[in-house]
Amino acid sequence: MTYHGPAGVEGISVRVHLSGRWEPVDGRFHWGGRIEPAPLVTHLLRRGRRDVEVRIADRVRPARLAEVDPWGGVRVTGVGDPPWPPEPDPAAATEPTEE
């Protein structure tokens, strides 16, 4: 599962590159990735803000800012349902409907 596109972090409009996976050790979904360079997000992190909310469309999820990468982006991680909408089930789209 991946998402690349617009998002909001604490009301700041950003672009993100996120992916996720089920972790068999704790049985939870872990997601994370990179927020493209955004000076206001970097400022939050450098002032000590780690816990944030990530919004994609109408989905809001808690997340944690990790560090600034060499290109000025910020790493972000989360656990639980991801903030991006679920991918459509291809099987559901091909099932015939009864009339």
Secondary structure by P-SEA (a helix, b strand, c coil): cccbbbbbccccccccccccccccccccccccccccccaaaaaaaaacccbbbbbcccbbbbbbbcccccccbbbbbbccccccccccccccccccccc
